[in-house]
Amino acid sequence: MQNNVMNKLYGILALLLVSWSMTSCYEDLGNYDYREINELSVDSIAAFYTIDQFDTLKIDPQFAGTQYADTSMFYYVWEMAGDTISRQPYLRYRVSTTPGDKYCRFIVTDKATGVREYTYFNTTVVNATAADGILLLGDYDGHAELSFKRLDKEGRFQPNIFYGLNGEYLGTVPQTLSQVFSYDGDDETDLFGLCVLTDNEVKRISYKSFLQDSVNPTYSGSYFTSLLPVSSYPDFGNLMDINLFMGKIQNWTIGAGMLNKTINQYFIDNGKYFYVSQNSTNYGTTAQSYLREPETGGKLSSFLMHVSEAEDTYSQIVIPGLIYNIGTGFTLSDYIILFDETEHVFVYGSRSGQTSFKVIEEFESTNLGSYVPVWGTPNRNVNNPFVIMSDGSNFRALMLQAPQNAGEAVAFRIVSDLNIPAGQMDEHSDFYCYCNDEYFYFTTGNTLYCANIQAMLDGSWNANRICDLTEFGYDEQAVINCFDFTRSGQYIALGVSTDGKRKGETSVELNGDVLLLSIDKTTNTASFYQKYEQAGGTPTDIIFKYLTHFRQGKDMNGAFRDYL
């Protein structure tokens, strides 16, 4: 009986509690102003994108809202790898980040409510520098900078990209560009074969990514001693005052999975000659180096040339199941010629070995006066390299005769000594000799010239004007600071300073153009091919950068291949 009474009391209390709770909730709802929130949806953004480095990533999202979708009513943030790259409702972003997979998101914030909508996607940035292309070294805002244009696709030059990729400047005084192909692996192995001489140091840069070697950013004594056997290297210091660097391919044999390469590198450092030869096979890499001076004890100038340089004779050895391609490199003379600026004499010797360079006494009968060599080259005539000399305002050409190596029955002598007409060359002239041609090429001011090598050998100077910049839309102040030929010799790239600034002068404007011309060597005429405006700062040097070594445009099978 008592239990029944207690149960009834508990039931009444429970009903009272429920009633009170419902009343409280009703009153609580009456204290808030509830309204619908605009729910925004973002469409037309893919989950994955692939983009070449330095190309522009373009995304145009579509907006829809349950109440409104006016783009002015939202804040926008585009992020790539944690960095904000845009605050627009659409994306137009020139991808300057390093290659790789990038985690991205698009954040839309409602200005009125603060509600956010997130859209996630991934972008794969492909290394756009890992291609054949044109590489321009320029002087921009007081710094050495690199600009690049791929040859395998349409588009513009990517100006001044080194700092953006590396986070530091290349240097302050740009000098020259050079590419020495890899010592190991196949043609496309990247062992920092792009070399940039700046601030009298040779910077070691990847010719695929343009990233500087973080372990050995420059060629230095410590770098080479880390590679070479202890018994093979001299005490050559730190290589901190380099005023000449040159890389040459001596041997390139490929076949049946076997590989044999020999790459030579030449330095004039603080007036001394330093030489490194690295030979790579399937069994490893060996190297040797030498440091030498003239027998006079003088200081070497920034001048060095081989007596001869020519394509190896191509041949193919076929063994059942195996094919060996022989001679896809170059035959280099053992003798090189240099200049002792202290004693004002030419010297010579083997490119390797420890013997001091000897004075070429046979040349001393020619009165050089205050003339010094500014450029020299071997050419199609074996044993007849030639040198361009200058006293600062006047120029002359010396056609030489010299043996290629010790024991060769060829005497040293000066074949001809020719005065170059006033105005054809100046202190800013650039030079190039394509080893199979009967002409060599040079620029002065806004004009491209060629000079007949056989005429020099016969004792006369015969130079012809090919073209000048006014023929291609430039005004009179534009000048050519540098140029380079494709490896096939059919095209030429000119580094043009549109405002007339010469090497050594910096610019805060993109005053450097690259003009591509097609060359007809039978008529010595040039025709317009392509022009890239505002490619970089004041042009200093320009090269065609390649991933693979094709001797004069011929691949390892002897077939002609060139991409421009």
Backbone hydrogen bonds, N-H to C=O, Kabsch-Sander energy under -0.5 kcal/mol:
donor,donor_aa,acceptor,acceptor_aa,energy
5,V,1,M,-1.7
6,M,2,Q,-2.1
7,N,3,N,-2.3
8,K,4,N,-1.9
9,L,5,V,-2.0
10,Y,6,M,-2.3
11,G,7,N,-2.0
12,I,8,K,-2.1
13,L,9,L,-2.3
14,A,10,Y,-2.1
15,L,11,G,-2.0
16,L,12,I,-2.1
17,L,13,L,-2.3
18,V,14,A,-2.2
19,S,15,L,-2.3
20,W,16,L,-2.4
21,S,17,L,-2.3
22,M,18,V,-2.4
23,T,19,S,-2.0
24,S,20,W,-2.3
25,C,21,S,-2.3
26,Y,22,M,-2.2
27,E,23,T,-2.2
28,D,24,S,-2.4
29,L,25,C,-2.4
30,G,26,Y,-1.3
31,N,28,D,-1.8
32,Y,29,L,-1.3
34,Y,32,Y,-0.8
40,L,38,N,-0.7
41,S,64,A,-3.3
43,D,62,Q,-2.9
46,A,44,S,-0.5
49,Y,122,N,-2.0
51,I,124,T,-2.5
53,Q,126,V,-3.2
54,F,95,V,-3.2
55,D,52,D,-2.3
57,L,55,D,-0.6
57,L,93,Y,-3.2
58,K,56,T,-0.6
59,I,91,L,-1.8
62,Q,43,D,-2.4
64,A,41,S,-2.0
66,T,39,E,-1.4
73,M,70,D,-2.3
74,F,71,T,-1.1
75,Y,109,T,-2.8
77,V,107,I,-1.9
78,W,86,S,-2.6
79,E,105,R,-2.7
80,M,83,D,-2.7
81,A,103,Y,-2.6
83,D,80,M,-2.1
85,I,78,W,-2.6
86,S,78,W,-1.1
91,L,59,I,-2.7
93,Y,57,L,-2.2
94,R,92,R,-0.5
95,V,55,D,-2.7
95,V,93,Y,-0.8
96,S,94,R,-0.8
100,G,125,V,-2.4
102,K,123,T,-3.3
104,C,121,F,-2.5
105,R,79,E,-1.7
106,F,119,T,-2.8
107,I,77,V,-3.0
108,V,106,F,-0.5
108,V,117,E,-2.4
109,T,75,Y,-2.6
110,D,115,V,-2.9
111,K,73,M,-2.2
114,G,110,D,-2.7
117,E,108,V,-2.6
119,T,106,F,-2.0
121,F,104,C,-2.1
122,N,47,A,-2.4
123,T,102,K,-2.6
124,T,49,Y,-3.2
125,V,100,G,-3.2
125,V,123,T,-0.7
126,V,51,I,-2.8
126,V,124,T,-0.6
128,A,126,V,-0.8
130,A,127,N,-0.7
131,A,129,T,-2.3
133,G,545,K,-2.6
134,I,149,K,-2.5
135,L,543,I,-2.9
136,L,147,S,-2.7
137,L,541,D,-3.2
138,G,136,L,-0.6
138,G,145,E,-2.8
139,D,538,T,-1.8
140,Y,138,G,-0.6
140,Y,143,H,-2.8
141,D,507,S,-2.5
143,H,140,Y,-1.3
144,A,171,G,-2.5
145,E,138,G,-2.4
147,S,136,L,-2.2
148,F,158,Q,-1.7
149,K,134,I,-1.9
151,L,132,D,-2.6
152,D,132,D,-0.5
158,Q,148,F,-3.1
161,I,146,L,-2.9
162,F,146,L,-0.6
165,L,161,I,-1.6
166,N,162,F,-2.6
167,G,163,Y,-2.9
170,L,144,A,-0.9
175,Q,197,L,-1.9
176,T,197,L,-1.3
178,S,195,C,-2.0
180,V,193,G,-3.1
181,F,179,Q,-0.6
189,T,186,D,-1.8
191,L,189,T,-0.7
194,L,205,I,-2.2
195,C,178,S,-3.3
195,C,193,G,-0.6
196,V,203,K,-1.8
197,L,176,T,-2.7
197,L,195,C,-0.5
198,T,196,V,-0.8
198,T,201,E,-2.5
199,D,173,V,-1.9
201,E,198,T,-1.6
203,K,196,V,-3.0
203,K,201,E,-0.8
204,R,217,P,-2.8
205,I,194,L,-2.8
205,I,203,K,-0.7
206,S,211,L,-2.7
210,F,206,S,-1.6
213,D,204,R,-2.4
219,Y,202,V,-2.5
220,S,218,T,-0.5
224,F,220,S,-2.0
225,T,221,G,-2.4
226,S,222,S,-1.2
227,L,223,Y,-0.6
227,L,224,F,-0.9
228,L,224,F,-2.4
232,S,229,P,-2.2
233,Y,229,P,-0.6
233,Y,230,V,-0.6
236,F,234,P,-1.4
239,L,236,F,-0.6
242,I,200,N,-2.7
243,N,268,I,-2.3
244,L,268,I,-0.9
246,M,266,Y,-2.0
248,K,264,N,-2.9
250,Q,248,K,-0.6
250,Q,262,T,-2.8
251,N,262,T,-1.4
253,T,260,N,-2.8
254,I,325,N,-1.7
255,G,258,M,-1.9
256,A,323,I,-0.6
258,M,255,G,-2.8
260,N,253,T,-2.1
261,K,280,S,-2.6
262,T,251,N,-2.0
263,I,278,Q,-2.4
264,N,248,K,-3.2
265,Q,276,V,-2.7
266,Y,246,M,-2.9
267,F,274,F,-2.6
268,I,244,L,-2.0
269,D,267,F,-0.6
269,D,272,K,-2.7
270,N,241,D,-2.6
270,N,268,I,-0.5
272,K,269,D,-1.7
273,Y,292,R,-2.5
274,F,267,F,-2.6
275,Y,290,Y,-2.6
276,V,265,Q,-2.3
277,S,288,Q,-2.6
278,Q,263,I,-2.5
279,N,286,T,-3.0
280,S,261,K,-2.7
281,T,284,G,-2.2
282,N,259,L,-0.6
284,G,281,T,-1.6
286,T,279,N,-2.7
288,Q,277,S,-2.0
289,S,232,S,-0.9
290,Y,275,Y,-2.3
292,R,273,Y,-2.8
295,E,357,F,-3.0
297,G,294,P,-1.7
300,L,271,G,-2.4
301,S,339,F,-2.6
303,F,301,S,-2.0
305,M,337,I,-1.7
307,V,335,Y,-1.7
310,A,331,T,-1.9
312,D,329,G,-1.6
314,Y,312,D,-0.6
315,S,326,I,-2.0
317,I,324,Y,-2.4
318,V,316,Q,-0.6
319,I,317,I,-0.6
319,I,322,L,-2.6
322,L,319,I,-4.2
324,Y,317,I,-2.7
325,N,254,I,-3.4
326,I,315,S,-2.6
326,I,324,Y,-0.7
328,T,252,W,-1.6
331,T,310,A,-3.5
332,L,330,F,-0.7
333,S,308,S,-2.3
334,D,404,Q,-0.8
335,Y,404,Q,-3.0
336,I,349,G,-2.5
337,I,305,M,-2.9
338,L,347,V,-2.6
339,F,303,F,-0.6
340,D,345,V,-3.1
341,E,299,K,-2.1
341,E,339,F,-0.9
342,T,299,K,-0.9
344,H,340,D,-1.3
345,V,340,D,-1.5
347,V,338,L,-2.1
348,Y,358,K,-2.4
349,G,336,I,-1.4
351,R,334,D,-2.0
357,F,293,E,-1.8
358,K,348,Y,-2.4
360,I,346,F,-2.7
361,E,359,V,-1.4
363,F,360,I,-1.5
364,E,361,E,-1.4
366,T,363,F,-1.5
367,N,365,S,-0.5
368,L,366,T,-0.9
371,Y,368,L,-2.6
372,V,390,S,-2.3
374,V,388,I,-3.0
375,W,388,I,-1.3
377,T,386,F,-2.1
380,R,437,D,-0.5
382,V,380,R,-0.9
384,N,381,N,-1.9
386,F,377,T,-2.1
387,V,398,L,-2.2
388,I,375,W,-3.4
389,M,387,V,-0.6
389,M,396,R,-3.2
390,S,372,V,-2.3
391,D,394,N,-1.6
396,R,389,M,-1.9
397,A,418,L,-2.7
398,L,387,V,-2.7
399,M,397,A,-0.6
399,M,416,S,-2.2
400,L,385,P,-2.6
400,L,398,L,-0.6
401,Q,413,R,-2.3
402,A,383,N,-1.8
408,E,405,N,-1.6
410,V,408,E,-2.2
413,R,401,Q,-1.9
415,V,399,M,-2.2
415,V,413,R,-0.7
416,S,399,M,-1.5
418,L,397,A,-2.8
420,I,395,F,-2.4
423,G,425,M,-0.5
424,Q,421,P,-1.8
429,S,426,D,-1.9
430,D,443,T,-0.6
432,Y,441,Y,-2.3
435,C,433,C,-0.6
437,D,434,Y,-2.4
440,F,451,A,-2.1
441,Y,432,Y,-3.1
442,F,449,Y,-1.7
443,T,430,D,-2.0
444,T,447,T,-2.1
447,T,444,T,-2.2
448,L,467,C,-2.8
449,Y,442,F,-3.3
450,C,464,N,-2.2
451,A,440,F,-2.7
452,N,462,N,-2.5
453,I,438,E,-2.9
454,Q,438,E,-0.6
456,M,452,N,-1.3
457,L,453,I,-2.0
458,D,454,Q,-1.9
459,G,456,M,-1.3
460,S,455,A,-3.0
462,N,460,S,-0.6
464,N,450,C,-3.2
466,I,448,L,-3.2
467,C,448,L,-1.3
469,L,446,N,-2.0
471,E,468,D,-1.6
472,F,469,L,-2.1
473,G,470,T,-1.1
474,Y,469,L,-1.7
478,A,475,D,-1.1
479,V,497,S,-1.9
480,I,445,G,-3.3
481,N,479,V,-0.6
481,N,495,G,-2.8
482,C,495,G,-1.0
484,D,493,A,-1.7
486,T,491,Y,-2.2
489,G,486,T,-1.4
492,I,517,L,-2.4
493,A,484,D,-3.0
494,L,492,I,-0.5
494,L,515,L,-2.8
495,G,482,C,-3.2
496,V,494,L,-0.8
496,V,513,D,-2.6
497,S,479,V,-2.8
498,T,496,V,-0.8
498,T,511,N,-2.9
500,G,497,S,-1.2
505,E,502,R,-2.1
506,T,504,G,-0.5
507,S,139,D,-0.8
511,N,509,E,-2.0
512,G,536,G,-2.6
513,D,496,V,-2.8
513,D,511,N,-0.6
514,V,532,Y,-2.4
515,L,494,L,-2.2
516,L,514,V,-0.5
516,L,530,Q,-3.4
517,L,492,I,-2.6
518,S,527,S,-2.7
519,I,490,Q,-2.4
520,D,525,T,-2.9
521,K,519,I,-0.8
523,T,520,D,-0.5
524,N,520,D,-1.3
525,T,520,D,-1.6
527,S,518,S,-2.2
529,Y,516,L,-2.2
530,Q,516,L,-1.7
532,Y,514,V,-2.9
533,E,531,K,-0.6
535,A,512,G,-2.7
536,G,512,G,-1.2
538,T,139,D,-1.9
540,T,137,L,-3.2
541,D,137,L,-1.6
543,I,135,L,-2.2
545,K,133,G,-2.7
545,K,543,I,-0.7
550,F,548,T,-0.8
551,R,549,H,-0.5
551,R,554,K,-1.0
552,Q,550,F,-0.5
553,G,550,F,-1.5
554,K,551,R,-1.9
555,D,559,A,-3.2
558,G,555,D,-2.3
561,R,553,G,-4.6
